[in-house]
Amino acid sequence: MMKHNGITTDAELTKIGKKVIGRCYLGTFSSDVRPVDIYTKTLNPRCDDYYFIINVDGSSQPGSHWIAVAKLANMNKYLIYDSFARKSKKLIPAFIRNFRYEYIDLNGKADQKVQEENCGQRSIAMLLFIKKHGYHAAKKI
């Protein structure tokens, strides 16, 4: 078990994501970097659904907040979870505009307090929940 104090890094999230979600976890990215597997359409043929985490900051910035993204095979849209329940269009406009993803914001109310630094862990937890229970259960959270 990993002990942790402070902000979670992209490497830590990727390691945990690969461990708990498996081969269908694409990785952890900045909001201005499109996950290569999605961009090139060279997705793992053994995966029907895909999961990843992005930081709301771009790659030239230090990083400030992690959000979860899931693409389920039975949906034409990406599911986006922000633990502060902000709207993706305002939170990650470059991600939405540049990559032209159609999406659904999942949570309607914040479940993280401003002083907490656990958005990465919350993102992993939401991806696991989506993987296990699907969209219809996740949209009720």
C-alpha positions in Angstrom: 0.0 0.0 0.0 1.3 3.4 -0.9 1.6 6.0 1.9 1.0 9.5 0.7 1.1 13.0 1.9 0.4 15.8 -0.5 -0.3 16.1 -4.2 -0.5 13.0 -6.3 1.7 12.9 -9.4 0.9 11.7 -12.9 3.4 8.8 -12.5 1.7 7.7 -9.3 -1.8 7.9 -10.8 -0.7 5.9 -13.9 0.9 3.2 -11.7 -2.2 2.8 -9.6 -4.5 3.1 -12.6 -2.7 0.3 -14.4 -2.8 -1.8 -11.3 -6.4 -1.4 -10.3 -8.1 -0.8 -13.6 -5.8 -2.8 -15.8 -4.7 -2.6 -19.4 -7.7 -0.4 -20.3 -6.3 2.5 -18.3 -4.6 4.6 -20.9 -2.6 6.8 -18.6 -2.5 10.2 -17.0 -2.2 13.3 -19.2 -2.2 17.1 -19.3 -5.4 18.7 -20.7 -3.6 19.7 -23.9 -2.3 16.2 -24.6 -4.6 13.8 -26.4 -4.1 10.2 -25.3 -2.2 8.6 -28.1 -4.3 5.4 -28.2 -7.5 7.4 -28.8 -5.9 9.8 -31.3 -4.4 7.0 -33.5 -7.3 4.6 -33.0 -4.8 1.9 -32.0 -6.8 0.9 -29.0 -6.2 -2.4 -27.2 -8.5 -4.9 -29.0 -9.1 -6.6 -25.6 -10.7 -3.5 -24.2 -14.2 -2.3 -24.8 -14.0 0.6 -22.4 -11.1 3.0 -21.8 -10.2 5.1 -18.8 -7.7 7.9 -18.2 -7.1 10.9 -16.0 -6.2 14.4 -17.1 -5.0 17.5 -15.3 -6.9 20.7 -15.9 -3.6 22.5 -16.6 -1.7 22.2 -19.9 1.7 20.5 -20.2 3.6 23.8 -19.8 1.9 24.4 -16.4 2.7 22.8 -13.0 -0.7 21.0 -12.7 -3.4 21.9 -10.3 -6.3 19.4 -10.4 -7.0 15.9 -11.7 -10.3 14.8 -13.4 -11.4 11.4 -14.5 -12.4 10.5 -18.1 -14.1 7.2 -19.2 -15.1 6.1 -22.7 -17.6 3.3 -22.6 -18.1 1.2 -25.8 -21.8 1.5 -25.7 -21.7 5.3 -25.6 -20.6 7.9 -28.2 -19.6 10.3 -25.5 -16.9 10.6 -22.9 -17.9 10.6 -19.2 -16.0 13.3 -17.3 -15.9 13.5 -13.5 -14.6 16.6 -11.6 -14.7 16.3 -7.8 -15.6 20.0 -7.5 -18.5 19.4 -9.9 -17.5 22.2 -12.3 -18.6 22.1 -15.9 -16.1 20.7 -18.3 -16.7 23.4 -21.0 -15.4 26.0 -18.6 -12.9 23.8 -16.7 -11.0 22.3 -19.6 -12.0 24.4 -22.7 -8.9 23.5 -24.7 -9.5 19.8 -24.2 -13.1 20.0 -25.3 -12.4 22.5 -28.2 -9.2 21.0 -29.5 -10.1 17.4 -29.4 -13.8 17.8 -30.2 -14.9 15.2 -27.7 -18.6 14.9 -27.0 -19.0 14.4 -23.3 -21.3 14.2 -20.3 -20.4 15.8 -17.0 -21.2 13.2 -14.3 -21.4 14.8 -10.9 -23.9 17.5 -10.0 -22.4 18.5 -6.6 -18.9 18.8 -5.2 -17.6 16.0 -3.1 -14.2 17.4 -2.4 -13.4 20.3 -0.1 -11.0 23.1 -1.4 -8.3 22.3 1.2 -8.2 18.6 0.3 -5.5 17.3 -2.1 -7.1 14.0 -3.1 -8.5 14.7 -6.5 -6.3 12.1 -8.1 -7.5 9.4 -5.7 -11.1 10.5 -6.2 -10.6 10.2 -9.9 -9.2 6.7 -9.7 -12.1 5.7 -7.4 -14.7 7.1 -9.9 -13.1 5.3 -12.8 -13.3 2.0 -10.8 -16.9 2.8 -9.9 -17.7 3.4 -13.6 -15.9 0.2 -14.6 -17.8 -1.9 -12.1 -21.3 -0.3 -12.2 -21.5 1.7 -15.5 -22.8 5.0 -16.6 -26.3 4.8 -15.1 -25.0 4.2 -11.6 -22.3 6.8 -12.0 -24.7 9.6 -13.0 -26.5 9.2 -9.7 -23.5 10.1 -7.7 
